[in-house]
Amino acid sequence: MANNLEKSLEKSLEKSFLQDIRQLFLEADDYNVLIEVGQEPNIETFKAHSVILRARSTYFRAALSTNWAKSNDGIIKMNKPNIIPDVFRVILKFIYTGTIILSDNMLEYYLDILVAADELALIELIDYIIEYILKKEMFWFRRNLVNIHKISSQHEAFYKLKTTCEEIIQKDSSTFLRSKDIGDLEEGVLIKLLKSDNLDLKEIEIWNQIIKWGKVQCNLNIDDKDDTSKWSIEDFDMLKLSLENCLPHIRYFLISRADYYDKIRPFKKILSKELRDELKEFYFKDSRPDRSNILSPRLKYADEDSILIKLKHFALISTWIDRKKQYYQPEQIPYVFKLLYRGSRDGLKDTNKFYHRCNYQGPSIVIIKPSDIDLIIGGYNADVWNKNQKYDTVTNSFIFSLDINSEDNNDGICSRVRSNVNKVGYTGQEKIPWFGNDLNWIKGICKQQIYEKKIVSIDKFDTEDVEVYKVLHKVNNNIFFEEFNEDPSSNGINNNNIFSNGII
């Protein structure tokens, strides 16, 4: 009982002491330090007490020591032109009170506060802000990934921010390369991305981004310099010099003739004469380049690029197919995906076309873009689409939804089947493919019945587009095989039962 009373008294005294110190911050009476912060026209002078500053910061302990500080009438004056007043106000409050309140209206200052805290050796504050960002502000973090990576690479104390940046870059390098801040990217990081086989970008998009990056490096104003017909020889020379380490990593011969003519040809002066000649022969005379160092295609996991989802979504769906607890990274995907059907190409509600392309093709994923909502919905059929059966029981099938605007690679809902999967229903004489009424993209119905979870908040939707991909097991890096179910109409022969060398 006595011990509890003593602890209570100690806490009360401690609270009173802290309140007194905080009062010094609010009133700054008997101060002996004036700190002029900022640059014209934004300059502000702050009053402080040397004993508080020295006790809280090793930087001030040195700067205000008798060996360094000089006083005039008992007042020490300091200048911190590289810290803006709004940031220093937050820093000074933390020094006096040990508290900081971070909010959305302070987002633009987070990095400035971190840099100032590092300069002033406030390690406790740095650790707190970094933890806060990684727990509370990941959306902002991802949107400013390039700038955060650049700054965190310059400050050893920000190593946790840097490593988190690099983890995100590795998982979603395509989003990183598309960044609006591409010009701030360090050359070493850019080249590492360009060397990657797992970029989920068309090669011409990669070219466009490195041109943007190069323009920033040599201070060519992007808005004023888009028309290359007005460029000087010096403009091209500067761009060529800024990109000399990046250009060798572009896979030029994977770019279409139209994109070459519209996007690369205007910049032909930054390419070597040898490469220009080979590209001209390749695109206009159909001559294959005779070079041993032509870069191979980047790894692809689908024979045709999806217009609805990205590589990271294929990785997430693959994780669900295999019921893995750890999410697959793109380079770990154990499947390749063959496009069987696309609504906007083959007929959005043409069930005959659907069955002509998808019947007895084996396991497949259906990817659906509803109109008016920013979600992708779909389903995995672990068996076959079969026009001749009303329903099958497929215990490994599931339906899903994906938030296409989410920065999180693993943001989605997977709803597994818990009873019979009615894959084919009837509307008059027409046989409609479906995942029960839980997901019927022909009729636009999504009502939870036989699956564990509801994947979207609405019950009805209009289908904007749909894709169906056959799921092929990859045997190794170069070979995959097709699982199939025998089509009774083929007398036991299925032309899809093949081994294919090379990734699609």
C-alpha positions in Angstrom: 0.0 0.0 0.0 2.8 2.4 0.9 4.6 1.5 -2.4 1.5 2.4 -4.4 1.2 5.7 -2.5 4.8 6.6 -3.2 4.4 5.8 -6.9 1.3 7.9 -7.1 3.1 10.8 -5.5 6.1 10.4 -7.8 3.8 10.5 -10.9 2.1 13.6 -9.5 5.4 15.4 -9.0 6.6 14.3 -12.4 3.5 15.6 -14.0 3.8 18.9 -12.2 7.5 19.2 -13.2 6.7 18.6 -16.9 3.9 21.2 -16.8 6.4 23.7 -15.5 8.9 23.0 -18.3 6.1 23.2 -20.9 5.2 26.6 -19.5 8.7 27.8 -20.4 7.9 26.9 -24.0 4.7 28.8 -24.0 6.0 31.9 -22.3 9.8 31.6 -22.8 10.6 33.8 -19.8 14.2 34.3 -18.8 15.4 32.9 -22.1 19.0 33.2 -23.1 19.0 31.9 -26.7 17.6 33.5 -29.9 17.4 31.2 -32.9 16.7 32.9 -36.3 15.1 30.3 -38.6 14.4 30.3 -42.3 15.3 32.5 -45.2 13.8 35.7 -46.7 10.9 36.3 -46.9 10.0 33.6 -44.4 12.2 34.2 -41.3 11.2 33.9 -37.7 13.1 34.2 -34.4 12.4 31.7 -31.6 13.3 32.2 -27.9 14.7 29.3 -26.0 16.7 28.2 -22.9 20.2 26.8 -23.4 19.9 24.4 -20.5 16.7 22.8 -22.1 18.2 22.6 -25.6 21.5 21.1 -24.3 19.7 18.5 -22.1 17.5 17.3 -25.0 19.9 17.4 -28.0 23.6 16.4 -28.5 23.7 18.9 -31.4 22.8 21.8 -29.1 25.0 20.4 -26.3 28.0 21.0 -28.7 26.7 24.2 -30.4 25.9 25.9 -27.1 29.0 24.8 -25.3 31.4 27.5 -24.0 33.9 26.5 -26.7 31.5 27.4 -29.5 28.7 29.7 -28.3 29.3 33.4 -27.9 26.9 35.5 -26.0 26.1 39.2 -26.2 24.6 40.7 -23.0 23.9 37.1 -21.9 22.0 36.2 -25.1 23.3 33.6 -27.5 22.2 34.1 -31.1 22.0 31.2 -33.6 20.9 31.0 -37.3 19.2 28.0 -38.9 18.5 29.1 -42.5 17.9 25.6 -43.8 14.9 24.9 -41.5 11.6 26.6 -42.2 9.8 28.3 -39.3 6.7 25.9 -39.3 9.0 22.9 -39.0 11.2 24.4 -36.3 8.1 25.3 -34.2 7.2 21.6 -34.2 10.8 20.6 -33.3 11.0 23.2 -30.5 7.7 22.1 -29.0 8.9 18.5 -29.0 12.2 19.5 -27.2 10.2 21.3 -24.4 7.2 19.0 -24.1 8.3 15.6 -25.4 5.1 15.6 -27.6 4.3 16.0 -31.2 0.9 15.8 -32.9 1.0 14.6 -36.5 -2.0 15.1 -38.7 -3.0 15.1 -42.3 -2.5 18.9 -42.6 1.1 18.3 -41.7 1.8 15.7 -44.3 3.8 18.1 -46.5 6.2 18.7 -43.6 6.9 15.1 -42.5 10.1 14.8 -44.5 11.3 18.3 -43.5 10.7 17.5 -39.9 12.7 14.3 -40.2 15.6 16.0 -41.9 15.6 18.8 -39.3 15.4 16.2 -36.5 18.4 14.4 -37.9 20.4 17.6 -38.1 19.6 18.4 -34.5 20.3 14.8 -33.4 16.8 14.1 -32.1 16.8 10.3 -32.6 13.8 9.7 -30.4 11.7 12.0 -32.6 13.0 10.4 -35.8 12.1 6.9 -34.6 8.6 8.1 -33.6 7.8 9.8 -36.9 9.0 6.9 -39.0 6.9 4.4 -37.0 3.9 6.7 -37.3 4.3 7.0 -41.1 4.7 3.3 -41.6 1.6 2.5 -39.5 -0.7 5.4 -40.2 0.3 7.0 -43.5 1.2 4.2 -45.9 -1.0 5.7 -48.7 0.9 9.0 -48.5 4.1 7.0 -48.2 3.5 5.0 -51.5 2.4 8.1 -53.4 5.7 9.8 -52.5 7.9 6.8 -52.7 10.5 8.2 -55.1 11.1 11.3 -53.0 11.1 9.4 -49.7 13.6 6.9 -51.1 15.9 9.7 -52.3 15.9 11.5 -49.0 16.1 8.3 -46.8 19.1 7.2 -48.8 20.9 10.4 -47.7 20.3 9.9 -44.0 21.6 6.9 -42.1 19.0 7.4 -39.4 16.2 6.8 -41.9 17.3 3.3 -42.8 13.9 1.8 -41.9 12.2 4.1 -44.4 14.8 3.2 -47.0 14.4 -0.5 -46.5 10.6 -0.3 -46.6 10.9 1.7 -49.9 13.1 -1.0 -51.4 10.8 -3.7 -50.4 7.9 -1.9 -52.1 10.1 -1.3 -55.2 10.9 -5.0 -55.4 7.3 -6.0 -55.1 5.8 -3.4 -57.4 8.6 -2.0 -59.5 6.2 -1.0 -62.3 4.3 1.4 -60.1 7.5 2.9 -58.9 8.7 3.4 -62.5 5.4 5.1 -63.4 5.8 7.7 -60.6 5.1 11.3 -61.3 8.4 12.0 -59.5 10.4 9.8 -61.9 12.9 12.7 -62.4 14.0 12.4 -58.7 14.9 8.7 -59.0 18.6 7.9 -58.4 20.3 6.6 -61.5 21.4 3.4 -59.8 17.9 2.6 -58.8 16.5 3.4 -62.2 19.1 1.1 -63.9 18.3 -1.7 -61.5 14.6 -1.4 -62.5 15.5 -1.4 -66.2 17.4 -4.6 -65.8 14.5 -6.4 -64.2 12.6 -9.1 -66.1 9.5 -8.6 -64.0 8.4 -5.1 -65.1 4.7 -5.1 -65.7 5.0 -2.4 -68.3 5.0 -2.3 -72.1 8.5 -1.6 -73.4 7.4 1.7 -75.0 6.1 2.9 -71.6 9.5 2.2 -70.1 11.1 4.2 -72.9 8.7 7.1 -72.3 9.6 7.1 -68.6 13.4 7.2 -69.1 13.0 10.0 -71.6 11.1 12.0 -68.8 13.9 11.1 -66.4 16.6 12.2 -68.7 15.0 15.5 -69.4 14.9 16.3 -65.7 18.6 15.3 -65.3 19.7 17.8 -68.0 17.2 20.5 -67.1 15.2 20.2 -70.4 11.8 21.7 -69.5 9.3 18.9 -70.4 6.5 21.3 -71.4 8.6 23.4 -73.6 10.7 20.6 -75.1 8.1 18.1 -76.3 8.5 19.1 -79.9 11.9 17.6 -80.8 11.9 19.3 -84.2 12.7 22.5 -82.3 15.6 20.9 -80.3 19.1 22.1 -80.8 22.1 19.7 -81.3 23.1 20.6 -77.7 19.7 19.5 -76.4 20.1 16.1 -77.9 23.7 15.8 -76.8 22.7 16.6 -73.2 19.9 14.1 -73.2 22.2 11.4 -74.7 24.8 12.1 -72.0 22.2 11.9 -69.2 20.9 8.6 -70.5 24.1 6.9 -71.6 23.8 4.3 -68.8 20.1 3.7 -69.3 19.7 3.2 -73.0 21.5 -0.1 -73.2 18.7 -1.7 -71.1 15.8 -0.9 -73.3 14.5 -3.9 -75.3 13.9 -2.0 -78.5 13.0 -4.9 -80.7 9.9 -5.7 -78.6 8.4 -2.3 -79.5 5.8 -2.0 -82.2 6.5 -0.3 -85.5 3.9 2.4 -84.8 5.4 3.1 -81.4 8.9 3.1 -82.8 7.9 5.7 -85.4 5.9 7.9 -83.0 8.0 7.7 -79.8 11.5 6.5 -80.5 12.3 7.9 -84.0 12.0 11.6 -82.8 14.9 10.8 -80.4 17.0 8.8 -82.8 19.9 11.2 -82.4 20.5 10.0 -78.8 21.0 6.4 -80.1 24.2 5.0 -81.5 24.5 4.8 -85.3 24.8 1.0 -85.2 21.5 0.7 -83.2 19.7 3.3 -85.5 20.7 1.3 -88.6 19.5 -2.0 -87.0 16.2 -0.5 -85.9 15.6 0.9 -89.4 16.3 -2.5 -91.0 14.1 -4.3 -88.4 11.1 -2.0 -88.7 11.0 -1.1 -92.3 12.7 -4.1 -94.1 11.7 -6.9 -91.7 15.3 -7.8 -91.2 16.2 -9.5 -87.9 19.1 -7.8 -86.0 22.3 -9.7 -86.3 23.6 -9.1 -82.9 24.5 -11.5 -80.1 23.7 -9.1 -77.3 20.0 -8.4 -78.2 18.1 -8.4 -74.9 15.6 -11.2 -74.4 11.9 -10.4 -73.7 11.0 -9.6 -70.1 9.3 -12.5 -68.4 5.5 -12.5 -69.0 2.9 -14.5 -67.3 0.2 -14.1 -69.9 0.2 -14.6 -73.6 -1.6 -11.3 -74.0 -1.5 -8.3 -71.7 -4.6 -8.0 -69.6 -6.4 -4.7 -70.1 -8.2 -5.2 -66.7 -5.5 -6.2 -64.1 -1.8 -6.0 -63.6 1.0 -8.5 -62.9 0.6 -8.0 -59.1 -3.0 -9.1 -59.4 -2.0 -12.3 -61.2 0.4 -13.0 -58.3 -2.4 -12.5 -55.7 -4.8 -14.8 -57.6 -2.1 -17.4 -57.9 -1.6 -17.2 -54.1 -5.3 -17.9 -53.6 -5.3 -20.8 -56.1 -2.5 -22.5 -54.1 -4.0 -21.5 -50.7 -0.6 -20.0 -49.6 -0.3 -18.1 -46.4 2.6 -16.0 -47.8 1.7 -14.0 -50.9 3.5 -14.8 -54.1 5.8 -12.1 -55.5 5.6 -11.7 -59.3 8.8 -13.6 -59.9 7.4 -16.5 -57.8 4.2 -17.1 -59.8 4.0 -20.8 -60.6 1.6 -20.4 -63.5 1.3 -18.8 -67.0 -2.0 -17.6 -68.2 -3.4 -18.0 -71.7 -6.1 -15.6 -72.8 -9.1 -17.6 -74.1 -11.8 -14.9 -74.3 -12.2 -11.2 -74.1 -15.7 -9.7 -74.1 -14.8 -6.5 -75.8 -13.2 -8.5 -78.6 -15.3 -11.7 -78.8 -18.7 -10.5 -77.8 -19.5 -9.4 -74.3 -22.6 -11.5 -73.8 -22.2 -14.0 -76.6 -22.3 -17.3 -74.8 -21.7 -19.3 -78.0 -18.4 -17.5 -78.4 -17.6 -18.0 -74.8 -18.1 -21.8 -75.0 -16.4 -22.0 -78.4 -13.2 -20.5 -76.8 -13.5 -21.8 -73.2 -15.3 -25.2 -73.2 -13.1 -28.0 -71.8 -10.1 -25.8 -71.6 -9.3 -26.8 -68.0 -8.9 -24.5 -64.9 -9.4 -20.8 -65.7 -9.9 -17.4 -64.1 -12.7 -15.0 -65.1 -11.8 -11.3 -64.7 -14.7 -8.9 -64.8 -14.8 -5.1 -64.9 -18.2 -3.8 -63.7 -19.3 -0.3 -64.9 -19.4 2.6 -62.4 -17.3 1.0 -59.6 -13.5 0.9 -59.1 -13.3 -2.8 -58.4 -12.4 -5.9 -60.4 -14.5 -9.0 -59.6 -14.0 -12.5 -60.9 -13.8 -16.2 -60.1 -11.5 -19.2 -60.4 -13.0 -22.3 -61.9 -10.8 -25.2 -60.7 -12.4 -27.7 -63.2 -13.7 -26.9 -66.7 -16.4 -24.9 -68.4 -18.8 -27.5 -69.7 -21.8 -26.5 -71.8 -23.3 -29.9 -71.4 -23.7 -30.1 -67.6 -26.0 -28.0 -65.5 -23.6 -27.8 -62.5 -20.5 -29.5 -61.1 -19.1 -29.7 -57.6 -15.7 -28.0 -57.5 -14.4 -27.6 -54.0 -11.3 -25.5 -54.9 -13.2 -22.8 -56.8 -13.5 -19.3 -55.5 -14.7 -15.8 -56.4 -12.9 -12.6 -55.6 -12.7 -8.8 -55.8 -9.7 -6.5 -56.3 -9.4 -2.8 -55.5 -7.6 -1.6 -58.6 -6.8 1.8 -57.0 -5.2 0.3 -53.9 -1.4 0.7 -53.5 -1.4 -2.5 -51.5 -0.5 -5.5 -53.7 -2.5 -7.9 -51.5 -5.7 -5.9 -51.2 -8.6 -8.1 -52.2 -11.3 -10.4 -51.0 -11.2 -14.2 -51.7 -14.5 -16.0 -51.2 -14.3 -19.8 -51.4 -17.1 -22.2 -52.4 -18.9 -24.0 -49.6 -21.3 -26.1 -51.7 -22.1 -27.0 -55.3 -20.8 -24.6 -57.9 -23.5 -24.0 -60.5 -21.2 -23.0 -63.4 -23.9 -23.2 -66.1 -27.5 -21.9 -65.7 -30.3 -21.5 -68.1 -32.2 -18.6 -69.5 -34.6 -20.0 -72.0 -32.6 -22.1 -74.4 -29.4 -20.2 -73.7 -26.8 -21.8 -71.4 -25.1 -19.1 -69.3 -21.7 -19.5 -67.6 -21.8 -18.4 -63.9 -20.5 -19.0 -60.4 -24.0 -19.5 -59.2 -25.9 -16.3 -58.4 -22.9 -15.3 -56.4 -21.4 -14.1 -59.6 -23.2 -14.1 -62.9 -21.5 -11.6 -65.3 -23.9 -12.1 -68.2 -26.9 -11.1 -66.1 -24.9 -8.8 -63.8 -25.9 -10.5 -60.6 -23.7 -10.8 -57.5 -25.8 -12.2 -54.6 -24.0 -14.2 -51.8 -25.4 -17.8 -51.6 -23.0 -20.6 -51.9 -19.7 -18.8 -51.3 -18.3 -17.8 -47.9 -18.2 -14.0 -48.4 -19.9 -11.3 -50.3 -17.2 -9.8 -52.6 -18.9 -6.5 -53.5 -21.5 -4.3 -51.8 -23.9 -4.2 -54.8 -26.2 -7.0 -55.9 -26.5 -6.0 -59.6 -24.0 -4.5 -62.0 -23.4 -3.8 -65.7 -20.4 -5.6 -67.2 -18.0 -3.3 -68.9 -15.6 -6.1 -70.0 -14.6 -9.6 -69.1 -11.5 -11.7 -69.7 -11.0 -15.5 -69.3 -7.5 -16.9 -68.8 -6.6 -20.6 -68.9 -4.3 -21.4 -65.9 -1.2 -23.4 -67.0 1.2 -25.0 -64.5 4.8 -23.9 -65.0 7.2 -26.9 -64.8 10.4 -24.7 -64.8 11.5 -21.4 -66.1 11.1 -22.5 -69.7 8.4 -25.2 -69.8 4.8 -25.4 -68.8 2.1 -28.0 -69.2 -1.6 -28.0 -69.6 -4.0 -29.9 -67.3 -7.1 -30.8 -69.2 -10.4 -32.7 -68.9 -11.5 -34.8 -71.8 -14.3 -33.5 -74.0 -16.7 -36.3 -74.6 -17.4 -34.9 -78.1 -13.8 -35.4 -79.1 -13.7 -39.2 -78.7 -11.1 -39.0 -76.1 -8.8 -36.7 -78.1 -8.0 -33.3 -76.8 -5.7 -31.1 -79.0 -4.8 -29.0 -76.0 -2.9 -31.9 -74.3 0.5 -30.6 -75.4 3.9 -29.7 -73.9 5.2 -26.3 -75.0 8.7 -25.0 -74.8 9.2 -21.4 -73.8 7.1 -19.1 -71.7 4.1 -17.7 -73.6 
